[in-house]
Amino acid sequence: MPGTTLQKKSGTLNSIDFVVKKSIAFCLLFSPLLLPAQSSPAGKYRNYSGERIEIYPDSSFTYTWHFDMNSSWSKGKWTVKGTIISFQFIPVYDTIRITNANGGRDSLLLSADDHAERIIYQAPPVRIDSIRSIKLNLEAALNSGGQNIHPFPGELIIKRNKLYPIRNGKKYSKKQKGFWSNKKWPAYYFKTDEK
């Protein structure tokens, strides 16, 4: 009923004021639950240039690139700020133990696969200063394709299940010429269900 009042120790309180204050408190308490949540960019994406990015819900990602007999892969962590997703490469290293008559020495080498391993190489008797050349030869032999050979995009703009490259601080949406033909293809990555 309008005009009825409730008696309180500090004075009178209009019942309408009481209802309004309760409604405001309720809205303030539960309004974060009513706002639309930002959807996660997690999923599988690919583009028309042989690149794939798999974004996992745990903030990790895998990037792969294939062209003819060349390939590259990268792993790391991602973060989102607004509509921009940023990728940070985390290298995977193998430990190479090079041993010879002069002793042994450990070196790190970018791994050819996504598992860190220990490789033992028994070198012929050589001077210790030629170990660097042995390491370079091992890198060449082990890396037919490999980790981060084709660089992954550092940042992309998220828009409607697509990831757009950023050029000069803006979304790049022009089509790019294909390798084998004059046909032009979109530069963005699109979400896919492919394996």
C-alpha positions, -999 to +999 in steps of 0.1 A: +000+000+000+013+034-009+020+057+020+024+030+046+055+033+067+076+010+088+088+021+122+125+018+129+146+030+159+162+058+138+130+070+123+104+061+097+113+043+064+089+044+035+081+009+022+087+020-014+122+032-005+129-001+012+118-021-019+139+002-042+170-002-020+166-040-019+162-041-058+193-020-063+213-042-039+201-073-058+210-059-092+245-049-080+251-083-065+240-104-095+246-081-125+281-097-132+263-130-138+240-114-163+267-098-185+278-118-215+311-135-208+340-131-234+341-164-253+374-183-252+393-183-285+402-220-279+399-241-310+415-251-342+422-225-369+438-227-403+445-204-432+450-209-470+488-207-467+493-241-449+494-226-414+474-240-385+470-228-349+455-249-322+446-228-292+440-247-260+418-236-231+448-238-207+465-208-224+489-229-245+490-232-283+506-252-311+514-236-345+523-257-375+532-248-411+535-271-440+545-264-476+557-290-500+584-309-481+591-281-456+575-278-422+577-259-390+561-260-356+561-239-325+546-241-290+540-216-264+515-196-243+488-171-254+470-142-237+441-121-247+437-084-242+405-070-256+402-084-292+440-091-296+455-125-289+492-125-283+515-156-287+547-162-269+571-189-282+585-213-256+613-234-272+618-271-266+654-281-263+673-314-266+705-319-246+734-332-268+762-348-250+793-348-272+820-371-259+855-377-272+889-386-259+892-351-245+861-355-223+825-346-228+804-315-230+766-308-230+750-284-254+714-274-261+698-277-295+663-268-306+644-301-305+632-316-338+600-328-321+580-315-291+597-338-265+629-328-248+655-356-251+691-364-243+712-373-273+747-388-269+771-383-297+804-402-296+828-380-316+860-392-331+892-379-314+893-342-322+903-310-306+878-295-282+875-263-304+860-284-333+831-294-311+812-264-323+814-276-359+802-310-348+772-294-331+764-274-363+766-306-384+742-323-360+718-294-361+718-296-399+713-334-399+685-333-373+665-303-386+647-312-418+619-289-409+616-283-372+609-259-345+601-222-353+617-223-388+587-205-403+578-178-377+543-178-362+523-146-359+530-127-327+496-111-325+462-116-342+429-098-339+399-120-329+367-113-348+337-137-354+356-170-352+385-156-374+420-145-365+433-116-386+469-106-390+479-072-377+499-049-401+508-013-392+487-016-360+455-025-379+436-056-389+449-068-422+421-083-443+433-080-479+436-111-500+470-126-508+482-141-540+486-179-539+519-196-547+509-218-576+483-195-592+471-159-595+441-166-573+439-145-542+431-160-508+420-143-475+449-137-450+429-146-419+428-179-400+393-195-397+380-219-371+378-255-383+368-289-370+395-307-390+419-329-372 
